[in-house]
Amino acid sequence: MAKPKSRYVCQACGSVSSRWQGQCADCAEWNTLVQEASNVTVFSARHDLSAGGRAVELVGLDADIALPERVPSGIAELDRAIGGGIVPGSAMLLAGDPGIGKSTLLLQAAAKVALSGRGAVYISGEEAVDQVRLRALRLGLGGAPVRLAAVTSVRDILTTLQAGPPPALLVIDSVQTMHSDLIEGAPGTVSQVRASALELIRFAKERGTALILVGHVTKDGSIAGPRVLEHMVDAVLNFEGERSHQYRILRAVKNRFGGTDEIGVFAMEGAGLAEVPNPSALFLTKRDDPVSGTAIFPALEGTRPVLIEVQALVMRLASGATPRRSAVGWDGGRLAMLLAVLEARCGISFAAAEVYLNVAGGYRLQDPAADLAVAAALVSAMAERPVPAEAVVLGEVALSGEVRPVAHSALRLKEAAKLGFEEAWVPGSTEANGIKVARFGALRQLVDRVLGR
C-alpha cells in the first residue's frame, strides 16, 4: 500500500533530505532546506514494473535523419554562439548577472524574428507590459509585432498559447518567477522552477516553438535553482561581462545542436546591444609611442581570434614592506607561478616589488598560451623597456622555463597580420604565417630580447 512522505529540499542546490537540518549536507549552505509535499509513492517489493507498461518502438542508429532546420534570429553574433540559428522546438537557458543585458538581447531577438514574418511571444514575470514597451521604444523596436504579456502562471501561459498558432519564438523572463499550481511552494523554489520549466519545455517540443528561458545567477556566478534545470534544456548560454565595461560576451557552455567553442560579442550602447564583428578593436589601445608593461596576445575563442592587451605595473618598495600581488582578468595562481619561474630560471626577482596585472577591457583570460605575453609585460614593466608595438606574443611557459608551442598558432598569427602587426614572438617550433617571427625556446631568451641584451 502506498504511503505519502514529506521531504526537505535545499533551495540552493536541490538536494533532498528526509528531515530538516540547519545546514545542507551537499552544498554547505545554511537555512536553505524547505519542507515540500512529496509525490513519491513507496511500493512494496511484490510490485513488478516489467509488466503492464506500453511497448515502445526501438529504432536503429542507421536511420536517415535530416539536420534540424534553423531559424535566423536576425542577430549574427547570437546565431554564431548557438551554432548557426535557432532550432525549432529547442529549449535554451540564458543566464547572466543582473543588469548585464539579458532582457535587452532577447527583446531585440524577438523583434527581429517577429519582423521576419514569424510569430514571437515575450512573457515577462518581472516587468509590466508598459515597461517592456518603453524599452522597445528606446531600442527603436516599438513597431515590431511582438506579442507581450506580464504573467507568472504557467497554466495561463500555456492556455493562451494553445488557443492559436504556435509562435516561432517564446521568451520567458524569467523562469524563477514562473508558478505552477500543480506544485506547492512559492515561485523560485526548487520544485516550482523544475515543474514550470518542465511544462514549458514540453509545450515547446510538442508545438515546435523555440523556447528561451532567462535564468538568474547566484553571487558565485552559478545558475540559481535546481541543477536539473541545466540538464532539461538543449543549450545553456552565459552572458558575461562587467557592467562598468562596454563589451558583453555570449558563450554557450552546453549545446545539443552545435559546438560550445564559439562566442558572440556585443557592445552595450544607448540604443541597446550592438554586434561587434571585430572584437579585437574593443581590447586594443591605440598609441603613438610604445609604453612599457604592455604586450599584445592573440587569444582564441572558438574559431575567432581576438587580440588582447595585457598590462603590467611593477613598483619597487622600501625594505621591509610586504609586496602585493594583484591580477584582474588572469588567474592569480598562474601569476605567482610565472613570477617564480622568472626568478628561478631567469634571475629576475620581484620579491621587493608590488606586481599588478590587468587584462584590458575587462576580458578574462584562461588560455595558458598567454603565459609568454604576461611574462613579457612583467619584464617590460620591471625594466621600463617597452615591447615593440607592432609585435604579438604567445606561448606557454613550463616550470623548467621552456616555452612550449600552443594550439592554432597559424590562425592566431593570420589574424594579427590582418590587423597590421608585423612581428610575432612565438615558441621555437611555430611556423610563420604571413608575418615575421622571432622564435624562443626558453623564457630566458625572451627576457634577453626585452632587456636588449
Secondary structure by P-SEA (a helix, b strand, c coil): cbbbbbbcccccccccccccccccccccccccbbbbbbcbbbbcccccccccbbbbbbbccccccccbbbbbcccaaaaaaacccccccbbbbbbbcccccaaaaaaaaaaaaaaacbbbbbbbccccaaaaaaaaaaacccccbbbbbbcccaaaaaaaaaacccccbbbbcccccccccccccccccaaaaaaaaaaaaaaaaaabbbbbbbbbbcccccccccccccccccbbbbbcccccccbbbbbbcccccccccbbbbbbbcccccccccccccccbbbbccccccbbbbbcccccbbbbbbbbbbbbbbcccbbbbbbbccccaaaaaaaaaaaaaccccccccbbbbbbbccccccccccaaaaaaaaaaaaaacccccccbbbbbbbccccbbbbbcaaaaaaaaaaaacccccccccccccccbbbbbbccaaaaaaaaacc
